[in-house]
Amino acid sequence: MADVIKTSNELLIECLFNDGDTRTITLNRPRSDISAADIESLEDFIYTEKIIIGDREGSDFWKIKKAIKRETTTQYLDLEI
């Protein structure tokens, strides 16, 4: 068996709530052209429509603390001789 290389892309969106709690939303295979303006629009939408709430005390969403694109490469080595 040959070595196997797997690459994955994710967008991690860390949300901050009024009570100080945080939650991270992970999106697999995001668009490659996501901009800061897109993240700001998402933040406004989540805030005005109240589509998520904190799970610790049921607190309201406050803002997106950060959004990070992450690419991970994993290599599975064939160690058979």
C-alpha positions in Angstrom: 0.0 0.0 0.0 1.3 3.5 -0.8 1.4 6.5 1.5 -1.9 8.4 1.6 -2.0 12.2 1.8 -5.3 13.9 2.7 -5.9 17.7 2.7 -8.9 19.4 4.3 -10.1 23.0 4.5 -12.1 24.5 7.3 -13.4 27.9 8.3 -13.5 28.3 12.1 -15.8 31.1 13.4 -15.5 31.9 17.1 -18.7 33.5 18.4 -18.8 35.5 21.6 -21.9 35.9 23.8 -23.0 38.6 26.2 -22.2 36.4 29.2 -18.6 35.9 28.1 -19.1 32.4 26.8 -17.7 31.4 23.4 -18.6 28.8 20.8 -16.8 27.8 17.6 -18.7 27.0 14.4 -16.6 24.8 12.0 -17.5 24.9 8.3 -15.9 22.2 6.1 -14.8 23.1 2.5 -15.7 26.9 2.7 -15.6 29.1 -0.4 -12.1 30.2 -1.2 -13.1 33.8 -1.7 -14.6 34.5 1.7 -13.8 38.1 2.8 -13.9 40.1 6.0 -17.0 41.8 4.6 -18.7 38.4 4.3 -17.9 37.7 8.0 -19.2 41.1 9.0 -22.5 40.4 7.1 -22.8 37.1 8.8 -22.2 38.7 12.2 -25.0 41.3 11.5 -27.4 38.6 10.4 -26.8 36.4 13.4 -27.1 39.4 15.7 -30.3 40.8 14.2 -32.1 37.5 13.6 -31.0 35.9 16.9 -30.4 32.5 15.3 -28.0 31.3 18.0 -27.9 31.7 21.8 -25.3 30.7 24.3 -25.7 27.4 26.0 -24.3 28.3 29.4 -27.0 30.8 30.5 -29.0 31.2 27.3 -27.3 34.5 26.6 -27.7 36.5 23.4 -25.0 36.5 20.6 -22.7 39.5 20.8 -20.2 39.3 18.0 -17.8 37.1 16.0 -14.5 37.2 17.9 -12.5 35.8 15.0 -12.7 33.8 11.8 -9.8 31.6 10.6 -9.3 29.6 7.5 -7.4 26.4 8.2 -5.9 23.9 5.8 -4.7 20.6 7.3 -2.6 18.0 5.5 -2.4 14.5 7.0 0.0 11.9 5.7 -0.6 8.3 6.4 2.7 6.4 6.0 2.9 2.9 4.6 5.3 1.2 7.0 5.1 -2.3 5.5 8.4 -3.7 4.2 
